[in-house]
């Protein structure tokens, strides 16, 4: 028996050693373009300039501090306005899950740019039509990409022309090429037209769009051929003005509602209807629009509508979608809009147009410790979108 036990222990030790050696070998050579595996992280935002859009990069050190690292033209143009949030959307700038590619919308030229992520910069590899007017949000699942074209009047290209909004599909190739799939779904419009975000759930079985103007959440089922249903299941959000959303660790849909400055959560049923879990949990502030969570940590909303603007923190109780408020004013600094968390959930960055990027160290209880404000390198217009690795 002792010999058998010794043999088992010896075999396990060998396996552990081999596994460790394999892990060391893989981590020792991450490859030159695998952005998510760099020891040093980064934060990206867009100039959104009508004279020529560009992505601005900041490198991030181990303590969360940011350093400007250059500006990289998208080849398209933005959609500058006189307000700090001309796109009015979440996920106008996204990283692929493996960190190899960064996708950006060019709302003024109705295009999308794909960048290859490099350790010290970005390389533009493709530039394609968005398939509609005013692209404002992007989502990706595997190699499947959808863009949300808001479809509002585009003063740069179209004068007073108004075109219906849509979601348009693409395939992201291994070389960074973004190829149209031919899948287009015109979005239903009620009394007005203003959409906030498009996004896949964690399984890729559902595609969600928020309709801010009509306070609707649109749920598209993905078919066996990986195309969305011709028509969505429509849910009228009683919280009013659903804006950004995320999916939690167990795939509950969590939506931030701008009019009520609140957060609601839902379970998507097999037929695409939404079952309410928590309805309109208020943060006690004004105009919550953007929402972020990393893994199973706290949920954060940015609330630019108050006198100074705040960031609120929420908890997803036992990862069931039951939402409770942790701190309505976890941070009270600039009127921040879009936000993003580092992959490990330790750092939160929030965009303050005209000022810079607010950085914070995240505590498990939802408290935020300021790292300071990292000044903008943009001299005109209002920056839009944020992506963090």
Buried (B, 14 or more C-beta within 10 A) or exposed (E): EEEEEEEEEEEEEEEEEEEEEEEEEEEEEBEEBBBBBBEEBBBBBBBBBBEBBBBBBBBBEEEBBBEEBBBBBBBBBBBBBEEBBBBBBBBBBBBBEEBBBBBBBBBBBBBBBBBBBBBEBBEBBBBBBBBBBBBBBBBBBEBBBBBBBBBBBBEBEBEEEEBBBBBBBBBBEEEBEBBBBEBBBBBBBEEEBBBBBBBBBEEEBBBBBBBBBBBBBBBBBBEEEBBBBEEBBBBEBEBBBBBBBBBBEEBBBBBBBBBBBBBBBBBBEEEBEBEBBBBBBBBEBBBBBBBBBBEEBBBBBBBBBBEEBBBBBBBBEEEBBBBEBBBBBBBBBBBBBBBBBBBEBBBBBBBBBEBBBBBBBBBEEBBBEEBBBBEBBBEEBBBBBBBBB
